[in-house]
């Protein structure tokens, strides 16, 4: 495991805010020379702490007007059932996140669709067609006052 010090944390915080920041600007913000800053960033990448950089997209401009979190319970609690469900879900572009969780259900999904009609189609034609699914509870997102996903 790589040891992360306070300066590395500053670098990571700045990069998480703006992954396109120049090395020169990043170095100035964290009070390092550009060469020392670049070495640290490269070391964080090599250690797998920084795993990539992404563009943050505007969902509305991308045609996504409906977001929901779903809890999904399986009818069978076996590795085979979980793997089959995960394979089926991985083929669905509406599912933006899939988490295997503890509790009364096995999965938490974040689903994005154009609108309620498109979501209903996904709910019926995709989730409703997966034989392992026993229960689905949908929580519709009305607003997201804080969302740090990048």
ZAMARGU-4260 file (C-alpha; in steps of 0.2 Angstrom, whole numbers, plus 5000, padded with zeros to 4 digits):
<rodrens>
0) 5000/5000/5000 | 5006/5017/4995 | 5008/5030/5009 | 4998/5046/5005 | 5004/5061/5014
5) 4996/5078/5016 | 5003/5085/5000 | 4997/5070/4990 | 4979/5073/4998 | 4980/5091/4992
10) 4984/5085/4975 | 4970/5072/4974 | 4958/5085/4981 | 4963/5098/4967 | 4962/5084/4953
15) 4945/5078/4959 | 4939/5096/4957 | 4947/5098/4940 | 4955/5084/4931 | 4960/5095/4917
20) 4970/5107/4927 | 4988/5110/4920 | 5003/5103/4930 | 5009/5121/4932 | 4992/5127/4940
25) 4991/5112/4951 | 5009/5114/4957 | 5005/5132/4961 | 4989/5127/4971 | 4998/5114/4981
30) 5014/5124/4984 | 5026/5113/4975 | 5038/5115/4960 | 5031/5109/4944 | 5043/5094/4943
35) 5040/5089/4960 | 5021/5090/4957 | 5022/5080/4941 | 5032/5066/4950 | 5019/5065/4964
40) 5005/5064/4951 | 5014/5050/4941 | 5018/5041/4957 | 4999/5042/4962 | 4994/5035/4945
45) 5007/5021/4945 | 5001/5016/4962 | 4983/5015/4956 | 4977/5028/4967 | 4972/5039/4952
50) 4964/5026/4941 | 4958/5038/4927 | 4951/5055/4922 | 4933/5058/4916 | 4922/5071/4908
55) 4907/5076/4918 | 4892/5076/4907 | 4876/5086/4909 | 4862/5073/4910 | 4849/5084/4903
60) 4859/5089/4888 | 4863/5070/4885 | 4844/5066/4885 | 4843/5059/4902 | 4828/5067/4911
65) 4824/5053/4924 | 4836/5045/4937 | 4831/5033/4950 | 4839/5021/4963 | 4833/5004/4963
70) 4835/4990/4976 | 4834/4973/4969 | 4831/4957/4978 | 4835/4940/4971 | 4824/4925/4972
75) 4839/4913/4975 | 4854/4918/4986 | 4868/4909/4977 | 4883/4914/4968 | 4876/4907/4951
80) 4861/4918/4953 | 4871/4933/4957 | 4883/4931/4942 | 4868/4928/4930 | 4860/4944/4937
85) 4876/4954/4935 | 4879/4948/4917 | 4861/4953/4913 | 4863/4970/4921 | 4880/4974/4913
90) 4872/4973/4896 | 4860/4987/4900 | 4865/5005/4896 | 4852/5012/4908 | 4861/5005/4923
95) 4875/5017/4927 | 4880/5009/4943 | 4877/4992/4951 | 4882/4988/4969 | 4881/4972/4978
100) 4875/4977/4996 | 4871/4970/5012 | 4853/4970/5020 | 4836/4964/5014 | 4841/4965/4996
105) 4856/4961/4986 | 4858/4975/4974 | 4857/4994/4973 | 4856/5001/4955 | 4857/5019/4948
110) 4847/5020/4933 | 4846/5034/4920 | 4833/5035/4906 | 4826/5048/4895 | 4809/5049/4904
115) 4797/5040/4914 | 4790/5030/4899 | 4808/5025/4895 | 4811/5019/4913 | 4795/5009/4913
120) 4801/5000/4897 | 4817/4996/4906 | 4808/4991/4921 | 4797/4979/4911 | 4808/4973/4897
125) 4825/4972/4906 | 4822/4970/4924 | 4806/4961/4922 | 4814/4948/4910 | 4828/4943/4922
130) 4823/4927/4930 | 4833/4930/4946 | 4824/4946/4951 | 4811/4943/4965 | 4809/4961/4971
135) 4811/4979/4964 | 4809/4995/4974 | 4811/5011/4964 | 4817/5028/4972 | 4815/5042/4960
140) 4827/5056/4961 | 4818/5073/4962 | 4834/5083/4964 | 4853/5081/4968 | 4858/5095/4979
145) 4875/5087/4981 | 4883/5075/4969 | 4902/5072/4970 | 4903/5059/4957 | 4914/5063/4942
</rodrens>
